[in-house]
Amino acid sequence: MGLVVTTYKVMPDSDVEDVSPDDIAAQISALKDDVYDVQLCETKPLAFGLKFIQVHVVMNDGVSGLSDIFEDKMRSIHGTGEIEVLSMGLI
């Protein structure tokens, strides 16, 4: 049993007005607990003034479904759009 590190690309929902990527990033950072170690959560430029949130989280790989639960927690944040896994690996 080890740890898995996952990097996500989280896009703000373009259909929601006045969505702040920084606010979404702050709420994702607040998801850090004993199970999910959110090590990095920062807003990055994409193109044409658009921004995305890059999330770097470490979790236990011995329990199945943890990444799905974390993605659902991120989706529940108001203004969160598409979530994409950029990389995943064991530490």
C-alpha positions in Angstrom: 0.0 0.0 0.0 1.5 3.3 -1.1 0.5 6.8 -2.1 -0.7 8.0 -5.5 -0.2 11.6 -6.7 -2.7 13.0 -9.2 -2.6 16.3 -11.1 -5.9 17.7 -12.2 -6.8 20.5 -14.6 -10.0 22.2 -13.4 -11.8 24.6 -15.7 -14.3 27.2 -14.4 -17.8 26.7 -15.8 -18.2 29.2 -18.6 -22.0 29.1 -18.3 -21.9 30.6 -14.7 -21.4 34.3 -14.5 -18.8 35.9 -12.2 -16.9 32.7 -11.6 -13.6 33.4 -10.0 -10.9 30.8 -10.6 -9.1 32.0 -7.5 -12.2 31.4 -5.4 -12.5 27.9 -6.8 -8.8 27.3 -6.1 -9.3 28.4 -2.5 -12.2 26.0 -2.0 -10.3 23.1 -3.5 -7.4 23.8 -1.2 -9.8 23.6 1.7 -10.6 20.0 0.8 -7.3 19.0 2.4 -7.8 16.5 5.2 -6.4 13.2 6.5 -7.3 11.4 3.3 -6.5 14.1 0.6 -3.3 16.0 0.9 -3.8 18.9 -1.5 -0.2 20.0 -2.0 -0.7 22.5 -4.8 -3.7 24.4 -6.0 -2.9 27.4 -8.3 -4.5 29.4 -11.0 -2.7 29.4 -14.3 -3.3 31.2 -17.6 -4.7 29.2 -20.5 -5.4 31.5 -23.5 -7.2 34.7 -24.4 -7.6 35.7 -20.7 -9.0 32.3 -19.7 -7.6 30.6 -16.6 -7.6 27.1 -15.2 -6.8 25.6 -11.8 -4.0 23.1 -11.5 -4.5 20.8 -8.5 -1.8 18.4 -7.2 -3.2 16.0 -4.6 -1.7 12.9 -2.8 -3.9 10.1 -1.6 -3.7 6.5 -0.4 -3.8 4.0 -3.3 -5.0 1.1 -1.1 -8.6 2.3 -1.1 -10.5 2.1 -4.3 -12.6 5.0 -5.4 -10.8 7.8 -3.6 -10.0 9.7 -6.7 -13.6 9.5 -7.8 -14.8 10.8 -4.5 -12.2 13.7 -4.7 -13.4 14.6 -8.2 -17.0 14.6 -7.0 -16.0 17.0 -4.1 -14.4 19.3 -6.6 -17.5 19.2 -8.9 -19.7 20.1 -6.0 -17.9 23.5 -5.7 -20.0 26.2 -7.4 -18.5 27.4 -10.7 -16.5 24.2 -11.3 -16.6 23.0 -14.9 -14.6 20.3 -16.6 -12.1 18.3 -14.6 -9.3 16.5 -16.4 -6.6 14.2 -15.0 -3.2 15.5 -16.3 -1.1 12.9 -14.6 -1.3 10.1 -12.1 1.5 8.0 -10.5 2.7 6.2 -7.4 5.2 7.8 -5.0 
